[in-house]
Amino acid sequence: MWYAYIIQSQKDHNLYVGLTNDLRKRFAYHNSGKVYSTRFRVPFVLIYYEAHRDKYDAAAREQFLKSGWGKNWIKKTLKDSLSAKS
């Protein structure tokens, strides 16, 4: 399985959208500071993910979530998750 996922930094509350075939391992990497682009924003909370059988379907969804339309979808669909204080 391939996963498009969204994590939120508990430090600055910014979102990160990613793609992986091992969600648990990738999430652990984010929280341990091993991912270059997120290392200064740990810890993270997983707020959303989607499973796809095909890598290219998951990659297309990741690209959508990173787009302007996708960011609007995230704000509308996950508004309760985004406003929850962890």
Phi and psi restraints in degrees (value plus and minus 20) as a CYANA .aco file:
   2 TRP   PHI    -137.9   -97.9
   2 TRP   PSI     124.7   164.7
   3 TYR   PHI    -146.8  -106.8
   3 TYR   PSI     111.8   151.8
   4 ALA   PHI    -119.2   -79.2
   4 ALA   PSI     110.9   150.9
   5 TYR   PHI    -158.8  -118.8
   5 TYR   PSI     139.7   179.7
   6 ILE   PHI    -149.0  -109.0
   6 ILE   PSI     107.0   147.0
   7 ILE   PHI    -139.5   -99.5
   7 ILE   PSI     135.3   175.3
   8 GLN   PHI    -144.8  -104.8
   8 GLN   PSI     111.7   151.7
   9 SER   PHI     -91.8   -51.8
   9 SER   PSI     111.2   151.2
  10 GLN   PHI     -99.7   -59.7
  10 GLN   PSI     -33.6     6.4
  11 LYS   PHI     -99.7   -59.7
  11 LYS   PSI     -71.6   -31.6
  12 ASP   PHI    -140.0  -100.0
  12 ASP   PSI     -19.3    20.7
  13 HIS   PHI      45.9    85.9
  13 HIS   PSI      -9.6    30.4
  14 ASN   PHI     -96.3   -56.3
  14 ASN   PSI     136.8   176.8
  15 LEU   PHI    -120.3   -80.3
  15 LEU   PSI     134.1   174.1
  16 TYR   PHI    -153.7  -113.7
  16 TYR   PSI     110.1   150.1
  17 VAL   PHI    -129.6   -89.6
  17 VAL   PSI     110.7   150.7
  18 GLY   PHI    -161.8  -121.8
  18 GLY   PSI    -199.2  -159.2
  19 LEU   PHI    -160.1  -120.1
  19 LEU   PSI     115.7   155.7
  20 THR   PHI    -178.8  -138.8
  20 THR   PSI     143.2   183.2
  21 ASN   PHI    -126.1   -86.1
  21 ASN   PSI     -20.5    19.5
  22 ASP   PHI    -158.9  -118.9
  22 ASP   PSI      68.1   108.1
  23 LEU   PHI     -83.0   -43.0
  23 LEU   PSI     -63.0   -23.0
  24 ARG   PHI     -83.1   -43.1
  24 ARG   PSI     -64.8   -24.8
  25 LYS   PHI     -84.9   -44.9
  25 LYS   PSI     -64.3   -24.3
  26 ARG   PHI     -84.8   -44.8
  26 ARG   PSI     -60.6   -20.6
  27 PHE   PHI     -83.8   -43.8
  27 PHE   PSI     -61.1   -21.1
  28 ALA   PHI     -83.0   -43.0
  28 ALA   PSI     -59.1   -19.1
  29 TYR   PHI     -82.2   -42.2
  29 TYR   PSI     -63.3   -23.3
  30 HIS   PHI     -78.9   -38.9
  30 HIS   PSI     -68.5   -28.5
  31 ASN   PHI     -92.0   -52.0
  31 ASN   PSI     -39.2     0.8
  32 SER   PHI    -112.3   -72.3
  32 SER   PSI     -20.2    19.8
  33 GLY   PHI      61.0   101.0
  33 GLY   PSI      -4.3    35.7
  34 LYS   PHI    -105.9   -65.9
  34 LYS   PSI     -27.4    12.6
  35 VAL   PHI    -118.4   -78.4
  35 VAL   PSI      98.5   138.5
  36 TYR   PHI     -72.4   -32.4
  36 TYR   PSI     -66.5   -26.5
  37 SER   PHI     -93.2   -53.2
  37 SER   PSI     -34.9     5.1
  38 THR   PHI    -142.5  -102.5
  38 THR   PSI     -14.4    25.6
  39 ARG   PHI     -82.5   -42.5
  39 ARG   PSI     -45.8    -5.8
  40 PHE   PHI    -114.9   -74.9
  40 PHE   PSI     -14.2    25.8
  41 ARG   PHI    -137.8   -97.8
  41 ARG   PSI      -6.1    33.9
  42 VAL   PHI     -89.4   -49.4
  42 VAL   PSI     132.1   172.1
  43 PRO   PHI    -107.6   -67.6
  43 PRO   PSI     146.9   186.9
  44 PHE   PHI    -142.2  -102.2
  44 PHE   PSI     137.2   177.2
  45 VAL   PHI    -142.1  -102.1
  45 VAL   PSI     112.8   152.8
  46 LEU   PHI     -99.0   -59.0
  46 LEU   PSI      98.1   138.1
  47 ILE   PHI    -127.1   -87.1
  47 ILE   PSI     -35.8     4.2
  48 TYR   PHI    -186.2  -146.2
  48 TYR   PSI     124.6   164.6
  49 TYR   PHI    -174.0  -134.0
  49 TYR   PSI     136.2   176.2
  50 GLU   PHI    -150.1  -110.1
  50 GLU   PSI     117.0   157.0
  51 ALA   PHI    -119.0   -79.0
  51 ALA   PSI     116.7   156.7
  52 HIS   PHI    -152.6  -112.6
  52 HIS   PSI     122.6   162.6
  53 ARG   PHI     -95.2   -55.2
  53 ARG   PSI     -46.4    -6.4
  54 ASP   PHI    -132.6   -92.6
  54 ASP   PSI     113.9   153.9
  55 LYS   PHI     -79.2   -39.2
  55 LYS   PSI     -59.3   -19.3
  56 TYR   PHI     -92.0   -52.0
  56 TYR   PSI     -52.1   -12.1
  57 ASP   PHI     -85.6   -45.6
  57 ASP   PSI     -63.5   -23.5
  58 ALA   PHI     -85.2   -45.2
  58 ALA   PSI     -59.8   -19.8
  59 ALA   PHI     -86.2   -46.2
  59 ALA   PSI     -58.5   -18.5
  60 ALA   PHI     -84.2   -44.2
  60 ALA   PSI     -60.1   -20.1
  61 ARG   PHI     -86.7   -46.7
  61 ARG   PSI     -59.9   -19.9
  62 GLU   PHI     -79.5   -39.5
  62 GLU   PSI     -65.7   -25.7
  63 GLN   PHI     -82.9   -42.9
  63 GLN   PSI     -59.4   -19.4
  64 PHE   PHI     -81.5   -41.5
  64 PHE   PSI     -66.3   -26.3
  65 LEU   PHI     -83.7   -43.7
  65 LEU   PSI     -44.8    -4.8
  66 LYS   PHI    -105.2   -65.2
  66 LYS   PSI     -31.5     8.5
  67 SER   PHI    -101.3   -61.3
  67 SER   PSI     151.8   191.8
  68 GLY   PHI     -80.3   -40.3
  68 GLY   PSI     -63.6   -23.6
  69 TRP   PHI     -82.8   -42.8
  69 TRP   PSI     -61.7   -21.7
  70 GLY   PHI     -85.6   -45.6
  70 GLY   PSI     -60.2   -20.2
  71 LYS   PHI     -84.3   -44.3
  71 LYS   PSI     -57.8   -17.8
  72 ASN   PHI     -85.5   -45.5
  72 ASN   PSI     -61.1   -21.1
  73 TRP   PHI     -80.5   -40.5
  73 TRP   PSI     -63.2   -23.2
  74 ILE   PHI     -80.5   -40.5
  74 ILE   PSI     -67.9   -27.9
  75 LYS   PHI     -81.3   -41.3
  75 LYS   PSI     -61.0   -21.0
  76 LYS   PHI     -95.7   -55.7
  76 LYS   PSI     -64.0   -24.0
  77 THR   PHI     -97.9   -57.9
  77 THR   PSI     -55.9   -15.9
  78 LEU   PHI    -129.3   -89.3
  78 LEU   PSI       6.5    46.5
  79 LYS   PHI     -78.0   -38.0
  79 LYS   PSI     -57.7   -17.7
  80 ASP   PHI     -90.7   -50.7
  80 ASP   PSI     -59.1   -19.1
  81 SER   PHI     -86.1   -46.1
  81 SER   PSI     -58.2   -18.2
  82 LEU   PHI     -91.7   -51.7
  82 LEU   PSI     -49.4    -9.4
  83 SER   PHI    -109.7   -69.7
  83 SER   PSI     -30.9     9.1
  84 ALA   PHI     -91.2   -51.2
  84 ALA   PSI     113.5   153.5
  85 LYS   PHI    -112.0   -72.0
  85 LYS   PSI     101.5   141.5
